[in-house]
């Protein structure tokens, strides 16, 4: 029985090797795709190089002018064509619905006023690649909404077959220039006899509220729901105030509060009122 098993295994291996070799040219390391039909595809949808894929983050700066997203459209073929190929694309609500259903997510369609495009890309004769430009009007997007998605699919391959890699879903989020990850250092002082404490090299996220305001935690009290808004004024002074949902609504300036565009650093003197008096905080945030 054992000998018969070896014989059968050898035969299967030989048949597989013969079938595989029929796909190759003289060079054993070269696969012959000469007979492959051209395909129209979105390369980023294929997750090439470990980036991209079906759902892609599009974190854009808040701007008065439209911010472009360039979507590559590719002719996947063993050789280029002798004529132009006009590829049509469109916003695909069905693709977004399918993604939400499959992944248990609740992304919503980006409002029509927030984008514009020709939704057409021409791959010129003798070339393989073109770009679709999608202009995002970040000024009309509410930065607090982080689940907007713009789903784009190829709908017409210009006479060529459309690949399975035909759809991308852009998760569009708007960020101002102060949004980012910061190193926080500082001290908090309490009324006697309570001792103060320090923070050193703590990572804090500052997230966009609007064009000039970011949100973050008060010292180390984020777990208590103490959240503040920092608004950078025209002269680079900073106004400190509680977020509307903060557990403490007495957060306020208590001395010079500034932002340095050169070093990307917030220097803050602020306080909040506790049961026994003011809690005084000195804190700096430096962009990492």
BELWOHU-V61311 format. One line per field, one symbol per residue. phi: phi as a letter, one per 30 degrees, with the letter a starting at -180 (. if undefined). burial: + if it has 16 or more other ideal C-beta (glycine too) atoms within 10 Angstrom, else -. A space follows every 50 residues. Layout:
phi = ???
burial = ???
//
This chain:
phi = .ddddddddddddddddddddddcdeddcccdcecdddbcbcedddidii bjjdcbdbdcddbdcecdcccdbccdadadcdbdbcccbadcdddddddd ddcicbdbddeedcaaadhbbcddeibcbbbcccccdddccdddcccdbc cbbdcbdijcdcdddcbbccddbcbddcdlcbdcblbbccdecdddabbb hcdbcccdcaebbbcaddhccddcidbbcccddecidbccaddecddbcc dadbkdbbbcddchbccbbbabccdckdccbcabbcdd
burial = -------------------------------------+++++++++---- -+-+++-+-+-+---++-+-+++++++---+---+-+++-++--++--++ ------+--+---++-+-+-+++----+-+-+-+-+++--+-+----+++ ++++--++-+-++-++++++++++++-+++-+-+-+-+------------ -+-+-++++-+++++++++++----+++++++-----+-++++--+-+-- ++-+--+-+------+++++++------+++++-+---
//
